[in-house]
Amino acid sequence: MKKQFIFLTIVLFAISCMNEPGKKSNLNVVAIYATPIEESWDGVIHKALQSAESEGLITYKSVDNVQSQQFEKELRTRAEENYDIIFGDAFAAEDIVRRVARDYPKIKFVFGSGLGPSSPNFSVFDNWIHEPAYLAGMIAGKLTKTNIIGVVGGFAIPEVNRLINAFKVGALDVNPNIKLKIVFIGAWFDPTAANQAAKVLISNGADVMFAERDGVINACAEAGIPVFGNLLDQHNKSPEYVVTSILWNMEPTINHVIKLVKSNSFVSENYTEWSMMAKGGARLAPYYNWETKLDISIKEMVSAKTEAIISGRFRVPIDETKPISN
């Protein structure tokens, strides 16, 4: 009788733990990406979700390079599989993603978007990395000898515009003589086009480059000029010429979402603050080989401004108008 009582107690305890709110241990998560994972923007999200899986917080699956005409079908297929959370990049598929989310109110949809959240289950995020972009611009403004800095971007949309404009302001704040030359290639992932655009800018006098898109760093390495990476730490693409990278860290956003879902407290939100420097969602990568190349005065300048940004004493301006060459 005593053994039966103990066994019954254990069973009841196990059931209570299973039903206790907030105790779900492993969320099933899928991400649907419009571009290949190699593209930095989606690569950042993918990396953060892989990290969460390695920590045992989620079970993660991804589908990348989903063409626009297939996006809704792919999204509905995954929704029918009853994932807890679906991540991805909306933007071009904005209407599709929001429509599908309304049809599956029990699933949490968390998508990159320039628009707002939608109750009850659609939250948004974006890469608010204009702050480290400003810091990179400061360094670029000090490094250029020709006073011509080149930028190769994807599309002139608000998310890209505010990044390039912040970089430009940072450069001008330390060197009012600089001229920024900008080319948009009209693609999110076309390394060949970006490489060719970079070479044109370099041939026209640019001696420092901001690689907003993949493909620029190779051109800079060939020309032997400093370059700044974007979104991911791109030091390994050219250790000699990548000064630093403007990093977007999605771990704070991902971990925040997981915590909300597990505690049954998820509501539709805009996660802007989690992608900024104060929350650890943005920063400059280490200088690596440039640690000894950069003048101490430049490093001290950047360090002081970093502290001012994080503490709230300095706010990098947000300008989402289309940047133009000057």
SULPE-V718486 format. One record per helix or strand. SS is the DSSP state (H for helix, E for strand). FROM is the first residue (numbers start at 1). TO is the last residue. If there is no record, write none. Layout:
BEGIN
ss->{SS & SS}
from->{FROM & FROM}
to->{TO & TO}
END
This chain:
BEGIN
ss->{H & E & H & E & H & E & H & E & E & E & H & E & H & E & H & E & H & E & H & E & H & E & H & H & E & H & H}
from->{2 & 27 & 40 & 58 & 68 & 85 & 91 & 108 & 118 & 122 & 130 & 148 & 158 & 179 & 191 & 208 & 216 & 226 & 235 & 242 & 251 & 270 & 272 & 277 & 282 & 288 & 296}
to->{19 & 32 & 54 & 63 & 80 & 89 & 103 & 112 & 118 & 125 & 143 & 153 & 174 & 184 & 203 & 211 & 223 & 231 & 237 & 248 & 262 & 270 & 275 & 279 & 284 & 291 & 311}
END
